[in-house]
């Protein structure tokens, strides 16, 4: 690998490519705003050296895991530890894990994963050889050598990546101990938590009593009623805010919103406490709590994020053996117009409340989401998420929503990653794709170059700061 091509992802048309280059040259140097992601704050709090390339790049990345699993590569061979206690055990030799990955490198051709990884190898770690089965040991050794130097400690990379804000995603019962450590340090980067109470909404799930008990421990008191649960959530939101949080996050299959009477909510809560809650009870409780989260956001100013349309852990065998978040989440068709109507009618007409919606169902972009965001002052559209964050997926998003919603009703780019070293790669790809999109509009005389420059900066930097109230 002699380096990634400087014109990668730009249109071959010379006029569009020239415009895209000029726009990208202005946005590539902007600081990174990462307002939604899943980097473990413990990595930054401890600042310990990353141990090896496999545990840094491969094992935690569900994009990599799901592709390799789809082609018959056992997750155990990639270092994923089974939770069911059955053999075989996870591979512990990082060199063997890396070799397995390299042996299947061709599977990632033309995917965003390949684009991100090529950037990481070349631009972050300075690898000069193309990765394949033969070069795998050399590439591994090169990365190991880099990881041993102080310049590759997590906090040093945070500075090198030019990250201005990094938001993590943290459960409502999280102690936030790592954020407390980071808050006391002069990092040059704002590392902030994001409040995610989803586990407390799933009142029919087997793990709900344990999650409620964790919340009781962190608030220091019993929670025996719906009213006490609401009080605990208000308190936790305030604690998150003291550590810099500006947003909440909620993941649902169906974005249903419905206001219940307090007596109904109390009844469903009581069912949960006795193990009698069923699926419909949970659906109504979740729909009501989304309304409550919006109400609380009006009061405390936290931006509300809603990720809808992923059926989690579709593969029951993988879920039983390896647990959640191992690449078995699959999109489903999603409806927003009716489902969000109660919430938007209650809170969507003012600017004190801000809701950012993400979807995996691209068919909703032009039919529902762009018209909704183009009308309600409170609603913003999140960037293409997960299966849609490919080069073509990003372009489809821009083409489908801009005519109706414009760009200023979008929330900028979110990398949504657990893989720390992929953050600059993902933002670089997004900035290139947006520059190319705008370069095409200039070439077709839809906008002029001064407008394109202003829009490129907004898309790369300003919109995320504004939507997430990070200014």
N, C-alpha and C positions, 0 to 999 in steps of 0.2 A: 504494500500500500504506500504509494508516494504522496498521498494526501487526497482529500476529497476535492472534487471539481468545484471551482469557484462559481460556476454558472449553474450548479445543480438546481433542479426543480424549476428553472426559468423556461419560458416558452422558447422554442427554436426560432420563432419569427423575430428577425433582428430588431424591429422597432419595439416590440413588447419587451424583448430581452434587455435592450438598452434602457428603457424606462424602469424596468424592474431592478436592474443593477443600481441605478441612481437612487431609487427609493430605499433599497436595502442597505446601501452604504450609509444612509442617514439613520436607519433604525437599528442596525447591528450593534452600535455602540451604546445604545440606551440601557440603563439598568434593567434587571429582570424583576418584575413583580410576579410573585408566585402565590396567588391568594387562595388557592385550593390544591391540596396535595396530601400525601400520606407518608412523608418522611418521618421516621421515628426521631422525636426530639432527644432521645437518650444518646443518639449518635453525636449530636453537637454538644450536649451537656458534658459527656465524658471526654470528648475529643480524642478518643483512642484511635490508633492507626487501624485502618481497614486491614483485615487479616489476609485476605486472598481474593483473586479475581472472581472465583466462583461464588462465594457468599456475597460479594458486592454486586455482581452484575447478573448472575443467572438465577440462583435459587429464589430470591425475593420477587422476581419479575414474572407476573402471571401472563404477560404477552409471550414471553419465551416459553414458559411451561406449557401453555395450552397448545402452541404450535407443535412442539416436540412430542407431546402426548398424543396429538392427533395422528402422528406418523409412527406410533407404536413404541416411543421411547418411554420406559417406565419412569415415573416421577422419582422413585427411590434412587435411580441412577443419577439424578440431578440434585441430590442432596436434600430432597424433601422428606422429612421424617414422618413416618406413619404414626397415627394416634391410636390405632386399634390394637397395638401390641403384637401384631402378627408379622412373621417374616415375609419377605426379606427386609432387613433394616436399610436405612438410608446410607448411601455411599458417603463416606467421610473424607476420602482423599480428594482435595480440591483439584488436583491435577487431572485425575480421572474424570471428574465432573466437567472440567473445562474441555478435555479431549472429546468427550461425548457431544458436547455442544458444538465444537468445531467440526466434528464429523458430519454434522447435519446443518452446517451453515447455509447450504444452498436452499434450504426450506424458506428462508427469510427474504429471498430475492423479491424486489418490488413491493416490500411491505414497509410501513413506517418503522417497525422494529429494526429492520436492517439500516434504514436511514439514520436512526438515533444511534445505533451501535457503531456504525462507521464513523460518525462524528466523534463519539466517545473515544474510540480507539485512536483515531488520528489526532484530534484537536485537544483532548484531555490528557491522554496518556502518551502521545507522541509515537505511536506504533507506525512503522514505515512499511511493514509487509502486509500483504493481503492475508486475511485469516482463512485457513483451510486445514485439513487434517495434518498436512506436513508441517505447516508453520505454527501449529497450535502450541507446542512447547516453547518456541521462541517468543511468541506473543505473550504467553503466560509469564515467562521470566521477565520480560520487559515491564509488564504491569507490576509484578511483585517488587521489582527494583524501585519503581516509582513510589509505590505505597509505603516503602520504608523511609522515605524522606519526609522532613517536616512540611514541605510544600504541599503534600498530599494528605495531611491531616484534615478532618472534616471542616474545622473552622477556617483553615487556610484556603480550602477549596471554596467555601462560602464566599470569601472575599474575592478570590480569583474569578469566580463565576459572575461577579458583579450583581449579586442578588441583593436588592434593596429591601424586599419584604418576602418572608417565607412563612406561610401559614401551614400548620399541621392539622390533623383531624383527630379529635380526642373525645372519648366517651364521656357522658354526663357524670359518671362515677369516677373518672380519672382523678388522681391526686394532684396532677399537674406539677409534680416535684421537679421534673426536668425543666419545665418552663420557668419555675421559680429560680433555678440556678442560672438559666440563660438571661433572665430579666436583670440579674445583678451584674452581668458582664458587659463590657464595651465591645460588642462584636462588629459594629458598623453595619449590621443588618438587623432589621426587626424580625424576630422569630416569635410568632404568636400562635396561640391555640385557636381551634374552631370547635364550637359546641355541637356535639352530635349525640342526641339522646335516643336514637332509634331503638336500641335494645329495650328501653323502658316502654316503648309503644307496643311491643309484640307480646301482648298480655296472655296469649294462648300458647306461646312457645315454651318448651320444657325448661329453657334457661332463664325465663323471666323472674322466678322467685330469687334466684341467685343474683341476678342483676339488681333487683330491688334491694337485696341485702347489702350489696356493695355500695349502693347510693346511701343507704342508712348509715353505713360506717363512715363515709366521707363527710356526711352532714352532721354526724354525731347525734342521731336521734331516730326513733322509730317512725315508720311511715305506714300508718294503718288505714288510711283513707285516701280517696281521690284528692280531696282538698289539701291534705298533707303532701301528697306527691307534687301538686302544683306549686305549693310553697317551697318545696325543696328544689324544684327546677328553676324557679325565680332566683333563689339564692345562688345556685350553681352558675346560672348565667351571669350574675353580678360578679362572681369570683373569676370567671373566665375573662370578663371585661377588665378587671383590675390587672390582668396579665397581658392585656393588649388585644384580646379577641375583638373582631369587628363583625363576625358572621357566625351563623349556625348552619348546619348541614343535615339534610334529611333524605334518605333513600327509600323509595317506595316502588312497588310494582305498578299500582294504579294510583294516580294522583288525585284521589277522591278527597273532597273536603265537605264536611257536614257539621253544623253546630248542634250539639246535644244539650239538653237540659242538664244542669248539675246533678240532679237526682238520677238521671240515666247513666251519666258518667260514673257516679258513685256505685251504682248497681253493677256495672261492668267491672269496675275495679274490684269489688267484692268477689265477683266470680273468679277473677284472676287469682285472688288470694287463696281461694279454696280449690283451685285447679279445675273449675267448672267452665271457664271461658272457652268458647269455640271460635271457629274461623270468622264467622260473621260478627261476633262480638269484637274480635280484634280489628276487623276492617272498620267498624264504626268508631271504635276507640281511637284508632290511628287517624281517621278522617277528622274527628273532633280535636285531637291533639295538634294536628296541623293548623287548625283554626286558632287554637290557643297559642301556638308558637308565633303565628302572625300577630295576634293581639299583643303578646309580650314584646315582639319586635317593634311595634309602634311605640311601646312604652320605653324600652331600653335602647332602641336604635340599632340593634344588631341586624345585619342584612341576613335574609333567609334564603338559603339555597335549597333547591328541590331537584333531586336526581330521580327520574321516573323511567320505568319501562325495562328494568333488568330482572329477569327471573333468576334468582340467586341459586347457586349450587344445583344446577339442573342434573348433573351427573351424580346420582345417589351413591354409587360405588366409590367415586373419588371423595365425595363429602364424608362418607363414613370412615374411609381409610385415612384421609389426610386433613380433614377439616375444611373450614370455609376459605374462600378467596384463593382457590387453586386453578382458576381459569375456566370453571364450569358455569359461568353466568352467561345467559343467553337473552337477547332482546325479544321483546314481545310488542305487538301493536298497542299503541297508547292513544288515549283520548283526553284532550285537555279542555276543550271548549265548555263542555257540561261539567266536568269534574272540578275545574277551578272556579266556576262561576260563583259559588257561595263565598269563597275566600276573596276573590277580586271585587265582588260587590260590597263586601264588608270593609276591605282595607285597600283596594287597588286604585282608588281615585285621588289619593294624596301622595306627597313625596316623602313623608316621614317614614313610611314603610317602603322597603325595597325587596323584591323577590326576583331571584335569578333562577331560571328554569333550564335544566339540561334534559336532553332526551336521546334515546338510542333509535327512535323511530323517525327516520328522515322524512317520511311521508307527511309528517305533521308540520314541517318547516313552513311551507307556503300556505297550507290549508288552514292551520290553526295558530301556530306560535307567532309567526310574523304579524298577522292581523291583530292578535291579542297584544303583543308588545308595541305595535304601532298605534294602539289606542290607550291602554291603561298606563298612567304615569308611573306606577309602581313596578311594572314588569320589565325585566331585562332578559335577553336570551344569552345563555351560556354557550361557550365554544363547543364545536363538535367533540363528542365525548367517546372515548374508548374505541368501539368498532368504526366510528366515523372520523377518527382523527388522522386518517391517511391524507396524502396530498390531494387526491381527487375528492375525498370527503370534505376537506376544508373548502375546496373550491365550490363544491355543490352547496355547502352552507351559505357562502357569500352570495352565490347566484340566486338561491331560492328565497333568501330573506331580505336582501338589501333593497329591492324595489318597493317593498311594503313597509319595512321597519326602519330602513336606513341603517347606518352603522352605530349611531349614538344611542340606540335602544339595545345595543349588545354590551356584554360585560367584559370585552377584551379576551385575552387568552389565559386559560388555566391548564397547567401541565398534568395535574391529577396523578402524580407519580409517587411510587414507593422507592424508586431507584434514584438515589440522590445524584449520582453522576450523570444521569440522563437529563437533568433539568435544563442545562444550557443547550443541549441538542434539540430538545423539544421546542424551546422558544426560538432557536435559530430556524428550525423548519417552518414554524408558524409565520415568522417574520418574512421569510423568503416567499412562502405561498401568498401571503397578503400583498407583498410588493408586486408579485407577478399578476395577481388579480387586478390591482390598481393600475399597473402598467398597461394591461389590456384595455381598461376603461379609457385611459389617456389616448392610446393608439386609435380607439374608435371615436374619439372626440366626445365622449360622454362627460368627462371632467377634464380640467386642464391640470398641468403639472403642479402649480401651487396648491390646488385643492388636494391632489394626490399626496403631496408631502404632508399636509396637515392631517389627512385621513390615515396615512401610514403611521404617524406618530401616535395618534389616538389608538389605533388598533394594537400597536406594540406595547404601549405604556400607559397612556392617560386614562383610557376607558376602564381598565382594571382598577386603577387607583380610585376612580370616581365611583364605580359600581360597588366596590367593597368598602367605601368610606375610609380609605387609607391616606387621604390627604391631611 
